[in-house]
Amino acid sequence: MNWLLTAFAEGTTPVDQATDGNGLLVFLVQFGPIILLFGLMYVILILPQRKREKKTRQMIDSAIVGDKVISIGGISGKIVNIKDDEFTIETGNERTKITVKKWAIKEVDKPISE
């Protein structure tokens, strides 16, 4: 109660007295948990997703004619032609050719060379 009387007598509020020299400390106490939560979400959610996307992008970029691929729709076949952002794949016994976008490739299976 005594600090309250001296604060009003000096013309400052108790909040001003608490933050005079401790502005950074008050900021960290108030916003520290929020900053920590965002940092934790970044490490747990965003970094692993970026790592998977980078690995998938490298796999698709390293595909060559003759590799077997599986699309996200479940179509599988052998690459017979590569354009800018498209693969032409040959499927089935009837050798049907289908053109798919590179982003639609789920998996690339490199043939084992002997």
SVG drawing of the C-alpha trace seen along z (x, -y; Angstrom):
<svg xmlns="http://www.w3.org/2000/svg" viewBox="-6 -14 32 71">
<polyline fill="none" stroke="black" stroke-width="0.4" points="0.0,0.0 2.9,-2.3 4.3,-1.9 0.9,-2.9 0.9,-6.2 4.4,-7.1 3.6,-6.3 0.7,-8.6 2.6,-11.3 5.3,-11.2 2.9,-11.3 3.7,-7.9 1.7,-4.8 2.9,-1.5 3.1,-0.1 5.5,-2.9 7.7,-2.1 7.7,1.6 8.8,1.0 11.3,-1.8 14.4,0.3 12.9,3.7 11.2,3.1 12.9,6.1 12.1,8.4 8.5,7.4 8.3,7.9 9.8,11.4 7.6,12.4 4.5,11.3 5.3,12.4 7.9,15.1 5.5,18.0 3.9,17.0 7.2,16.6 8.3,20.0 5.1,21.6 5.6,20.2 9.2,21.4 8.2,24.9 5.5,25.1 8.1,24.1 10.5,26.8 7.8,29.5 5.6,28.8 7.3,26.6 10.9,27.9 10.0,31.6 7.5,30.7 10.1,28.6 12.5,31.5 10.0,33.9 9.2,31.4 12.9,30.9 13.4,34.7 10.4,35.2 11.5,32.3 15.0,33.8 13.5,37.3 11.3,35.9 14.1,33.7 16.5,36.7 14.0,38.8 15.2,39.9 13.7,41.7 13.2,45.4 12.4,44.9 9.2,46.2 6.9,43.7 3.7,43.8 1.3,40.8 -0.7,39.5 -3.7,40.9 -2.2,44.4 -1.2,44.7 2.1,46.4 4.2,46.7 7.6,46.1 8.8,42.6 9.2,42.4 9.5,38.6 10.3,35.6 9.2,32.1 9.5,28.9 7.0,29.8 5.4,32.9 6.3,36.6 4.9,38.9 4.5,42.4 3.7,45.7 1.3,47.9 0.1,51.5 0.6,54.2 -1.1,52.1 1.6,49.4 -0.9,46.6 0.9,43.2 -0.3,40.7 1.0,37.2 1.1,36.2 2.5,33.1 5.6,33.4 3.8,32.3 1.5,35.3 4.3,37.8 4.3,39.5 7.2,41.9 10.1,42.6 11.5,46.1 15.0,46.2 15.7,49.5 18.6,51.5 21.4,51.4 23.5,54.6"/>
</svg>
